């Protein structure tokens, strides 16, 4: 009988039969094992079977186990992309797009931007800076509105530079948002800054343990990436004659301290943009030159600058303005690399020929992320 139940769970062809078998034989370990194998869409439906299942599927332990199994088996992945509203599409193809339901979706200014993603959750911000941030789960289409965080003097919405980050602190099992405000002080010729951290568990903002940042963050492209317990921003390029490429800025969520990470050794005089990202669980950097070519670097060993390795050099795309902005992910076959370009496009690169092809379904795309299913109800 156990073998029969497992076959039913793996095939996922007859959910009614699975339910009847489990309810008839009432084997707790089998219930958990089978449910963990199912996609989130089915589990959300199965919550109405009985109170036991409702409580089980909603429990934090089950949510974590389901997420870990999805990561380990490399299943239940999707693309979330913005064109200009957020869509959920099939992984590896962008097919079967579903328009997601989230706050500010129909605003005239384009609604929201994605300032960070982690564990299948997205941190969204309204383009009206005075609105609060949101933590949004595209799988369950639920969200948490963060408490409104006003700013005080000497900072202002018109004169200050904002950077945001989003990540997960594994020791406390808590999702965290970071807001950094910087304001240039003409008298001291330096930046004043203020760093606040939001805890999803506590549902409150507080001053970070390190309440200011002494490093430069690129304010033209404020998207952050989360990896290895820390949030990363690219430092940008100086606007003086030196045209110096600055280090990556790192904020560790455990001790809430800032640090920097050295970038690869290259000639920064020809660099136009740098975009930090994550590729195959490694920190990566897309470096675009004035010529239009883009070089993709990967840090093979996290935290070791000597391990930066150039993976690919991507030639200039269709126009001067269309450069590779950042890698999104490899295809399932590992023969293609999906990238986001600076001209609102997702493209795939054939890693054998280095030929670049647009992904038609994701045209006019301002952002794209890989999201694994997460049952967390916000």
Secondary structure, DSSP 8 states (H G I E B T S, - for coil): -HHHHHHHHHH-S-HHHHHHHHHHH--HHHHHHHHHTS-HHHHHHHTTS-HHHHHHHHSHHHHHHHHHHHHHHT-SEEEEEESSSEEEEETTT--S-EE---TTTT-TT-SEEEEEEETTEEEEEESSTTS-EEEEETTTTEEEE-------TT--TTT-EEEEEEEEETTTTEEEEEEEEEEEETTTTEEEEEEEEEETTTTEEEE-SS----S---SS----EEETTEEEE---B-SSTT--B--EEEEETTT--EEEE------GGGEEEEEEEEETTEEEEEEEETTS-EEEEEESSTT-GGGEEEEEEE---SSTT--EEEEEEE-TTSSEEEEEETTTEEEEEETTT--EEE-GGGTT-SEEEEEE------
